Amino acid sequence: MRRKIKNVFLVLGFVIIAGSATFLLQKIRSTFNDQNVIDELLIHNVVPNTEFVNFGNYSIHTKYIGDLSLPKVLFIHGSPGYWFDFKKIFTDVELRKQFCLISFDRPGYSKTSVPSMESLENQARVAAKVMEHYTQKHEKFIVLGHSFGGAVLEQVLIDYPDKIKHAIYVAPCLSPEYQKAKWYNVLAAGGIPQRILPNELKNSNKEMMALSECLMKNEPRISAIDVPTTYIQGKKDVLVPFKTLDYYQNYQSNINSILLDDLDHFIPWSRPDLIIESIKNVNQ
């Protein structure tokens, strides 16, 4: 009897969480859709250029801002997310003078037609394809990954290290232990939730369900990474434990870490200045 009651409360809890998440996602869609963000950026004299990169029978929706002859920065968003999650960074005038800024919708999101991918290796293939599309004369990129995008960045560092001159982790999902599927992920993978959740949330849940196992496979290869790395994390992060930094430092010492007491998970919105300064410092 107690188990049945517990299960009822779990289902009710999930319905409440799913409803809230769906409402928030729809608000984000209506407030921050592509055209609204582009109009907002134009006010700041930021002109995003659109290119679709072929990936098999599909295409990757990309945006680049600035002169393609400048050193390039690739941004990888979280789960769920969009290319414009870094819009506050794009508005920095000095940054645009020094770099060409490139962002894209990951598989399963917005205008990218590539279906959602559970494997980090496949996610890294997509990111590498974007870099290949924009590469001039075998240049190397600064690559930044936020949240789940940090896990994708780790995979890119492992599989395509020659494409990167500096990596920037921002509140990254890197620890297999801390990224184990939660109870709500398990519930969301069931029949009823799969029928009511928006595609972005279903795709996000697929990624999160597979994440811990993918990260575990990478553990033996982390220590071989020799790309200079910046790591930004906050102790007020309620989504990715800040002790992830301790985990990563057990395998990789070639990092410059920034761990702040009052920093939350949503650094691209709450403290874009930290990211902007980290990118600028790479060029020094």
Secondary structure, DSSP 4 states (H G I P E B T S, - for coil): -HHHHHHHHHHHHHHHHHHHHHHHHHHHHHHS-HHHHHHHHHHTT--PEEEEEEETTEEEEEEEES-TTS-EEEEE--SS--GGGGHHHHT-HHHHHH-EEEEEPPTTSTT--SPP---HHHHHHHHHHHHHHH--TT--EEEEEETHHHHHHHHHHHH-GGGEEEEEEES----TTTTSPPHHHHHHTSHHHHHHS-HHHHHHHHHHHHHHHHHHHHHHHHTT--S-EEEEEETT-SSS-TTHHHHHHTT---EEEEEETT--S-HHHH-HHHHHHHHHHHT-
